[in-house]
Amino acid sequence: MITYFTDTKAFERGQKRSRMQVSTLLQRVLMYIDSWEFVNSMDVPSDFHINHSIANMHVWLIYQRLRDFAENKFAFQVREDLIEAFNKMT
């Protein structure tokens, strides 16, 4: 009976940590899309659709990389939270 409560709390802490890491990851991706180095070296015009496509591509690349760790439960949780957070954002 005791292990049920400790396992549940550990699972909830893992979900909170995963959501926090995913939100930080999305913030970093979005922050660097408008960076001076990226815009000037790639000669990207400032347009919403282009920025959204770049963000979508980066989220897809991260998702694919996390999919390589198929047996890791934490990678699966982060992958699902990443897609959920990106869909909420857009």
C-alpha contacts under 8 A as a table, 3 or more apart, distances in Angstrom:
res1	aa1	res2	aa2	distance
1	M	4	Y	5.39
1	M	5	F	7.17
2	I	5	F	5.51
2	I	6	T	6.51
3	T	6	T	5.05
3	T	7	D	5.79
4	Y	7	D	5.27
4	Y	8	T	6.07
5	F	8	T	5.11
5	F	9	K	6.18
6	T	9	K	5.17
6	T	10	A	6.14
7	D	10	A	5.11
7	D	11	F	6.11
8	T	11	F	5.06
8	T	12	E	6.21
9	K	12	E	5.06
9	K	13	R	6.12
10	A	13	R	5.08
10	A	14	G	6.13
11	F	14	G	5.02
11	F	15	Q	6.29
12	E	15	Q	5.06
12	E	16	K	6.26
13	R	16	K	5.13
13	R	17	R	6.11
14	G	17	R	5.10
14	G	18	S	6.03
15	Q	18	S	5.03
15	Q	19	R	6.18
15	Q	77	Q	7.57
16	K	19	R	5.20
16	K	20	M	6.19
17	R	20	M	5.11
17	R	21	Q	6.15
18	S	21	Q	5.16
18	S	22	V	6.10
18	S	74	F	7.96
18	S	77	Q	6.97
18	S	78	V	5.60
18	S	81	D	7.13
19	R	22	V	5.09
19	R	23	S	6.14
19	R	78	V	7.40
19	R	81	D	6.20
19	R	82	L	7.92
20	M	23	S	5.23
20	M	24	T	6.27
21	Q	24	T	5.12
21	Q	25	L	6.07
21	Q	78	V	7.99
22	V	25	L	4.93
22	V	26	L	6.14
22	V	78	V	6.68
22	V	81	D	6.64
22	V	82	L	5.56
22	V	85	A	7.39
23	S	26	L	5.15
23	S	27	Q	6.13
23	S	82	L	7.86
23	S	85	A	7.11
24	T	27	Q	5.06
24	T	28	R	6.23
25	L	28	R	5.21
25	L	29	V	6.29
26	L	29	V	5.08
26	L	30	L	6.14
26	L	59	V	7.99
26	L	82	L	7.91
26	L	86	F	7.50
27	Q	30	L	5.22
27	Q	31	M	5.93
28	R	31	M	4.99
28	R	32	Y	6.21
29	V	32	Y	5.51
29	V	33	I	6.42
29	V	55	A	6.76
29	V	58	H	7.26
30	L	33	I	5.31
30	L	34	D	7.37
30	L	55	A	6.58
31	M	34	D	6.16
31	M	35	S	6.94
32	Y	35	S	4.81
32	Y	38	F	7.33
33	I	38	F	6.72
33	I	39	V	7.50
33	I	51	N	6.73
33	I	54	I	7.30
33	I	55	A	7.33
34	D	38	F	7.03
34	D	39	V	6.44
35	S	38	F	5.42
35	S	39	V	6.19
36	W	39	V	5.31
36	W	40	N	5.96
37	E	40	N	5.47
37	E	41	S	5.82
38	F	41	S	5.42
38	F	42	M	5.90
38	F	43	D	7.90
38	F	44	V	7.89
39	V	42	M	5.50
39	V	43	D	5.44
39	V	44	V	5.07
39	V	45	P	7.34
40	N	43	D	4.86
40	N	44	V	6.91
44	V	50	I	7.97
45	P	50	I	7.77
46	S	50	I	7.46
46	S	51	N	7.43
47	D	50	I	5.38
47	D	51	N	6.21
48	F	51	N	5.16
48	F	52	H	6.03
49	H	52	H	5.06
49	H	53	S	6.08
50	I	53	S	5.07
50	I	54	I	6.20
51	N	54	I	5.11
51	N	55	A	6.18
52	H	55	A	5.07
52	H	56	N	6.00
53	S	56	N	4.96
53	S	57	M	6.08
54	I	57	M	5.06
54	I	58	H	6.24
55	A	58	H	5.13
55	A	59	V	6.19
56	N	59	V	5.20
56	N	60	W	6.13
57	M	60	W	5.05
57	M	61	L	6.14
58	H	61	L	5.03
58	H	62	I	6.20
59	V	62	I	5.16
59	V	63	Y	6.02
59	V	82	L	7.60
59	V	83	I	7.74
59	V	86	F	7.83
60	W	63	Y	4.95
60	W	64	Q	6.11
61	L	64	Q	5.12
61	L	65	R	6.19
62	I	65	R	5.06
62	I	66	L	6.17
63	Y	66	L	5.17
63	Y	67	R	6.19
63	Y	79	R	5.75
63	Y	82	L	7.60
63	Y	83	I	7.92
64	Q	67	R	4.98
64	Q	68	D	6.79
65	R	68	D	5.46
65	R	69	F	7.61
66	L	69	F	5.57
66	L	70	A	7.59
66	L	75	A	5.76
66	L	76	F	7.23
66	L	78	V	7.99
66	L	79	R	6.29
67	R	70	A	5.47
67	R	75	A	7.48
67	R	76	F	7.30
67	R	79	R	7.51
69	F	72	N	5.53
69	F	75	A	6.36
69	F	76	F	7.83
70	A	73	K	7.69
70	A	75	A	7.43
70	A	76	F	6.97
72	N	75	A	5.38
72	N	76	F	6.48
73	K	76	F	5.06
73	K	77	Q	6.26
74	F	77	Q	5.05
74	F	78	V	6.17
75	A	78	V	5.11
75	A	79	R	5.98
76	F	79	R	5.05
76	F	80	E	6.25
77	Q	80	E	5.27
77	Q	81	D	6.10
78	V	81	D	5.04
78	V	82	L	5.90
79	R	82	L	5.12
79	R	83	I	6.52
80	E	83	I	5.38
80	E	84	E	6.23
81	D	84	E	4.98
81	D	85	A	5.94
82	L	85	A	5.23
82	L	86	F	6.09
83	I	86	F	5.16
83	I	87	N	6.06
84	E	87	N	5.19
84	E	88	K	6.21
85	A	88	K	5.07
85	A	89	M	6.16
86	F	89	M	5.02
86	F	90	T	6.27
87	N	90	T	5.26
